[in-house]
Amino acid sequence: MRWRVEKEVLSGKGESICGSTKCSEKLGLGTFEVNFKYKEDSEWKNTLVKVKVCSECAGKLNHKVSLLFSLFLNRKRKSIRNLIRG
């Protein structure tokens, strides 16, 4: 994630066009609130920002969460199998 440049703000990037730098999809956008960490006056700050992305880029945005959730489910399945085999 990065700051938008003036050209992107004027064109609607992240609002009416997918917020990904490599995508220009205009349909099927979903809104997400993500943590944005930046440095200001040698001090790190966090803020929540809203961004609109297409469904394909949303998967990329949530990749880590999806991966962790699938690992969690796999562990649960294994523990249930071990209980059944018991």
N, C-alpha and C positions, 0 to 999 in steps of 0.2 A: 504494500500500500504506500502511496506517496501523495504529496499535495498535487492538486490539479493546476495546470497552467491556465492562463487567461483564455487562450484559444479553446481549451476543453470546456471551460465554464460557459463561454459564450455559445458553444455548439450544443450544450446540453449533455455532455459526457457524464455519466453517473446519475443522471436524472431521467432523461428521456431516451438515452442510449446506454447500452451496457457499459458499466464502469471499468471493465477490463481494458488494459491498454491495447490488447491485440484483437479485440472484438468490437463490432459495430452493430450488433443485433438491436432491433428496436421493439420487437414483439416478445411477449411472455416474460417480462422483467419482474423479478421479485425483490423486495426491499429487505436488507439485512442491516443490523447494527453490529459493528465490529469495533474492537479495541484498536485505537491508533496511538502508538507510542512515538514521541518526538522529543527532541532536545531543544530547549529554549534557555538562553542565558546560562549555559553550562549546567542546566538542571533538566533531568528527565521528567516528562509529563505524560499522562495518559488521558485520553478522552474517547468517548463513544461517538462514532460517526456513522451516518446512514449512507448506504450505497445501494444502487439498483443494479442487479446483474441478471443475465439470462440464465436459464436452467443449467446449461453446460458449465458456465463459469461459476455458478453457485456450488456445483459439485467440487470444483477446484478450491473454492473458498472454504468449504467445510471438510476438506479431505482428511485433516488430522482428526477431527471429531468423529467422522465416519469410521476411520481406521480404528480408533480407540474403542468405539462402540462395538464394532465387529469382533475385536479381540476379547472384549468383555463377554459377548454372547458365546464365543467359542469356549471360553473357560467355563462358563455356566453349563454348557452342553456336556463338556467333558466330566464335570463334577457330577452331573445327573447320571451320565452313563456309568460312572464308577459306583454310584450308589445302587443302581439297578443290578449291576454285575456282582456287587458286593460281597 
